[in-house]
Amino acid sequence: MAEVDLHLHTTISDGRLTPEQLVHLVARRGLRVVAVSDHDITDGLEAAWDAAEEYPQLTILPGVELSTDIPGNEIHVLGYCINYRAADFQAALKRFRDSRVGRAQGMVERLRALGMPVDWERVQQIAGEGAIGRPHIARAMLEKGYISRLSEAFDNYIGRNGVAYVEREKQSPEEAIQLIIKAGGVPVLAHPAHLNNINETVDELKAVGLEGMEVFYAEYSHTMVEHLRGIALQNDLLPCGGSDYHANDTPREPIPGDKGPPLWVADRVMEIALKRGGVLR
């Protein structure tokens, strides 16, 4: 059982628990340090901190997850302890979210052309006040009976090679790393095992400021964790990780605390951020 989980999502993006519900869950699970890292949005942080006041043993770090592109692949970059109040940082996040809306509408139109009409209003309802993303389209498709499980939507329709896929506004991982650093945060490469040239990618991103990479990712086998730990050690990167929890209620979904980095990693993240102008709240 891990005490740290640095990769959690809420209803503010594509998770299914509110920030308050997530805090109650991780507290019950005995975690000591977690990061709320929604996609392109930080609006759930205040609610999470308010809920955490009844759990003095729990520290919640401000986080965000940014989607970026490289030729033929997608890379996600996590940012921890960012100064989320910075106006230029929030302006960048808003631009990314606005791009998500247009992209999602394009996918809905492509699904309609394929004979699988999904109501845009229903997608918005599923997203609620959060940032609209592909998981909300997938849930609408599931409700309509077009798919039997959420992963099928990504495998066949709205994933990178899917027939209804629409590209988003392009952002390079280097740009995301610099954005996070400018906001005082600590940039970390998310779930890197899917990368074809992981060593080369890590070398390139380390050169522009990458501080860590996910090693203790809940879906990774012991063998993969050890492989990634070796790469992190070789490149002097923090071995981060977490559950990437969305509360999708799928049979094999990892839950907070199933796997995560040691406590010293979270301490080091906070130390680096505070030295460069990041925040803990």
Phi, psi and omega in degrees: 000124181275153176260352184231136174218111186255025181210091183224144180237154180230182178295349178292336169238254186243018173276173183242002172251141173293162176306320180295315180297321179296317180299315179299321180295309184293328177293316178298328181280356175083017179286153182250327179223127177224160174236127171275114190231066180289161182285116170060022183203145180237015188292347180270356187294313183299318179296322179295315179295321177299316180293330183282353181298335178274002179234080185298342180278353187255129175250130179247121179266140174288130181219173177202153175238125182248138179264134180224169183233143166231163181307119176079006182202173180234139179233133174256139180238126177267142175238127183246143176059032177291150172282084188292347179277348183298129186297319182290328177293315180293326177296320178295317179298319179297321179297319178295319181293319178299322177296324178298321182296311179299322178295315180298319178297322177297321179292321177299319178295321179292322176296320178299317179295336179272004180085020179234069183296131175237131181288123178299324179298323179291322176300317179296321179296318180296319179291332182063227180271002183275178179285126182291136179214177181300325178302330179290323175295318180300319180293323176295322177295321179296318178300324181282348181085013180285336180225161180257346177207155186299321182298333179297326179298318181284320182297321189249337191234304190247006170285175186308323181257014182283158185288343179249013184290140176232133178293152175258178174303130185286135172216132180276156176298328177298319178295319179295319179298315180294323177298316180295315180297318179300329178272013176080008186268178181247111183277135184225134178285123182273148176022072190276356188296339183280351184288137182289320182240067189297319182295317179294318180296315179298318178302314182295319183283328175300324182293337181253009172121004178301134183251341183200173176213149179289125178245311182271062180270133194301330183275357185273141176289166177301320179298316179293319178302315180294322177298313181290325177299321178296319179294317178298316180297317181298328184256010179055047178250148178292130178276088184271188177155179180169192188270341188054046189284131177239353184061043180281351178061029173278153188303325186251015182292127175296152178239159183307132181099346179297321179203142179187170182284164176292162185299328182297333179294314178298320178299319181292321176302313181296320180297313180298315183297316183295330179288337183249012175097013175284178183227156174259344175198000000 
